[in-house]
Amino acid sequence: MSITLTRPDRSAQDQLGQMCPTGPCPADLQSCTHIPLISANQSSTSLLPSSQAPIERPLDFQQLFSDALDEYKRQTGTSLDSHPLGDKLKSCNSVDDVVAILTDQSRSFEDFRKKAPLMTRLKPIVNVVISVSETLGEGVALAFSPAHAIFCGIGVLLTAAKEVSSSYDALGDLFDHTANFLVRSKKYTQILPSNSEMKMILAKTLAQVIVIFALATKQVKQGRFMKYGKKLLKEKDVEDALKKLDNLTTEEARMTTMQCLEVIYLLFDKMKLFMDGA
C-alpha cells in the first residue's frame, strides 16, 4: 500500500518535540533529522529496527585465548595446544564424540561403573561450549580453538584426578557450577543476535572456563583433594575464578536487557511515525 507523508498539524509537531531524542525540536516531521522516517515506498519490514549496525571495533579474540592458554600453562605446567589429547579432539564431530574421548580419560576411576554419571554431568558443558563457539564464529578461527582447549583441559583434569578416590564428588560439583554459568550464557544469546560487545563477553566466558580448569588441575596435582576432599569449590583461587565467571554472565544479562529495551524503543518510534504519516 502506497503511503504519502504530509506536513503534520501543530499537535503532530508537538508530538515530535516530545519524541525527538534531542529534546523539544523546532523542526517539523519531514525536516527533523534526529528520528529516521519511513518513506512511501518502504515495505512493512521497515517497521523493524534498521539493519545498519554501528561500526564495530576489532575483536582481539586471538590475544584473549592466547593469554588464557598461557595462564593454563603457568598454573599446571601443561601446554594445552600441544597436548596429545588435542589431536583426538580435533576429529570429533559431535557432543557424544567429545564425551567418549573424555570418558576414556577417566576409566581408571575406582568403581568407574558407579561413577560413570560424572560423564553425564559433563555433557551440558560440552554442548554449550560448542554452541557458544559457533556463536562467536570466525572471530575465534584459531589453530587450536577455545572449545578444544576447554575439552582438553577437562581431559587433563580427569587424568590428574582419577587416582584420587575423593575426587568424584568434587569434580561433579565443579562441572555442575560451570555448566550452570554456561547454560545462562547460551540462553542470553538466544534472545537477540550477538553484537561485538556480547561476543567479547562470550569469549571472556570461555577463556575464564579454561582458567578455572587450570586452577582445579593445580589443586589436584598438589594433593588438595586428599586433604580437603569435597571442598574444591571453597579453595580461594577456584572460588574467585567462579565468581568472575558469575560476573561475566551477570554482565551478559544486563547487556541483553539493554538490547531488548533498545529494540522496543526503536520499534515504538517507527510505529508512531508510521501511524502519524498514514
Secondary structure as GFF3:
##gff-version 3
##sequence-region A 1 278
A	DSSP	alpha_helix	10	19	.	.	.	ID=ss1
A	DSSP	three_ten_helix	44	47	.	.	.	ID=ss2
A	DSSP	alpha_helix	61	76	.	.	.	ID=ss3
A	DSSP	three_ten_helix	80	82	.	.	.	ID=ss4
A	DSSP	alpha_helix	84	90	.	.	.	ID=ss5
A	DSSP	alpha_helix	95	104	.	.	.	ID=ss6
A	DSSP	alpha_helix	112	115	.	.	.	ID=ss7
A	DSSP	alpha_helix	117	136	.	.	.	ID=ss8
A	DSSP	three_ten_helix	137	140	.	.	.	ID=ss9
A	DSSP	alpha_helix	146	161	.	.	.	ID=ss10
A	DSSP	alpha_helix	167	191	.	.	.	ID=ss11
A	DSSP	alpha_helix	196	221	.	.	.	ID=ss12
A	DSSP	alpha_helix	224	228	.	.	.	ID=ss13
A	DSSP	three_ten_helix	231	234	.	.	.	ID=ss14
A	DSSP	alpha_helix	236	277	.	.	.	ID=ss15
###
